[in-house]
Amino acid sequence: MEIVANVLVLLHLVGFAALFGGAFVQLKGPTRVINPAMFHGALTQVVTGLLLVGMLEMGDGPVNHAKLAVKSVVLVAILVLVLINRKKEGVAPGPFFAVLGLTLLNAGIAVFW
């Protein structure tokens, strides 16, 4: 079961890389969009995050429900912003930088909490 958990963590990190990288490469561009990498990265993060929580709940160790709740709320906010703006020709700076900042916040919570 440990190998499954490790594969899920790897896929979760791949989702983060796609979401953050897809946004980061557009920082200097004239227009910013929600590209397929960002969309698929957000979906990957949601699916693998839910599966990881399920594996934690099945285990014998303690589960930090407060941390999981905060990370889930941040991830839902990211997903909503991505879904709302993914079909637009150009995304306003506010929502775009919100996705970028919330993605970094979620990674920071995972590392430092």
C-alpha positions in Angstrom: 0.0 0.0 0.0 3.0 2.3 0.5 3.9 2.2 -3.1 0.4 3.3 -4.1 0.6 6.2 -1.6 4.0 7.2 -3.1 2.7 7.0 -6.7 -0.2 9.3 -5.6 2.1 11.8 -4.0 4.2 11.8 -7.2 1.1 12.4 -9.3 0.0 15.1 -6.9 3.4 16.8 -7.4 3.1 16.5 -11.1 -0.3 18.2 -10.9 1.2 21.0 -8.9 4.0 21.4 -11.4 1.6 21.6 -14.3 -0.7 24.1 -12.6 2.2 26.3 -11.3 4.3 25.9 -14.4 1.4 26.6 -16.7 0.9 29.9 -14.9 4.5 30.8 -14.4 5.5 30.7 -18.1 2.8 33.3 -18.8 4.0 35.9 -16.3 5.8 38.1 -18.9 3.3 37.6 -21.7 1.0 40.3 -23.0 -2.1 38.1 -22.3 -2.7 35.4 -19.8 -5.0 32.5 -20.2 -5.9 29.3 -18.3 -4.0 26.9 -20.5 -4.6 23.1 -20.7 -1.6 22.5 -18.4 -3.3 24.6 -15.6 -6.7 22.9 -16.1 -5.3 19.4 -16.1 -3.0 20.2 -13.2 -5.9 21.5 -11.1 -7.9 18.3 -11.9 -4.9 16.1 -11.1 -4.4 17.9 -7.8 -8.1 17.4 -6.8 -8.3 13.7 -7.7 -4.9 12.7 -6.2 -5.6 14.8 -3.1 -8.9 13.1 -2.5 -7.3 9.7 -3.0 -4.4 10.6 -0.6 -6.9 11.7 2.0 -8.8 8.4 1.6 -5.5 6.5 2.1 -4.7 8.6 5.2 -8.1 7.8 6.7 -7.6 4.1 6.1 -4.3 4.1 7.9 -3.6 3.8 11.6 -1.7 7.1 12.0 -3.1 10.4 13.1 -4.8 12.6 10.5 -4.6 16.4 10.7 -8.1 17.3 9.7 -7.6 21.0 10.1 -4.7 21.0 7.6 -6.7 18.9 5.1 -9.7 21.2 5.4 -7.6 24.3 4.7 -5.8 22.7 1.8 -9.2 21.5 0.4 -10.8 24.9 0.6 -7.8 26.5 -1.2 -7.8 23.8 -3.8 -11.5 24.2 -4.5 -11.0 28.0 -4.8 -8.2 27.3 -7.4 -10.4 24.8 -9.3 -13.3 27.3 -9.4 -11.1 30.1 -10.7 -9.6 27.7 -13.3 -13.0 26.4 -14.5 -14.6 29.9 -14.7 -11.7 31.4 -16.7 -10.6 28.5 -18.8 -12.7 29.4 -21.9 -11.8 33.1 -21.9 -9.5 34.6 -24.5 -7.6 36.5 -21.8 -7.8 36.3 -18.0 -7.8 39.5 -15.9 -4.7 39.9 -13.7 -6.8 39.4 -10.5 -8.0 35.9 -11.1 -4.8 34.8 -12.8 -2.6 35.9 -10.0 -5.1 34.5 -7.5 -4.6 31.0 -9.1 -0.8 31.5 -9.0 -0.8 32.7 -5.4 -3.3 30.1 -4.1 -1.2 27.4 -5.8 1.9 28.5 -3.9 -0.1 28.9 -0.7 -1.3 25.3 -1.0 2.2 24.0 -1.5 3.4 26.2 1.4 0.7 24.7 3.7 1.8 21.2 2.7 5.5 21.9 3.4 5.3 24.1 6.5 2.3 22.8 8.4 
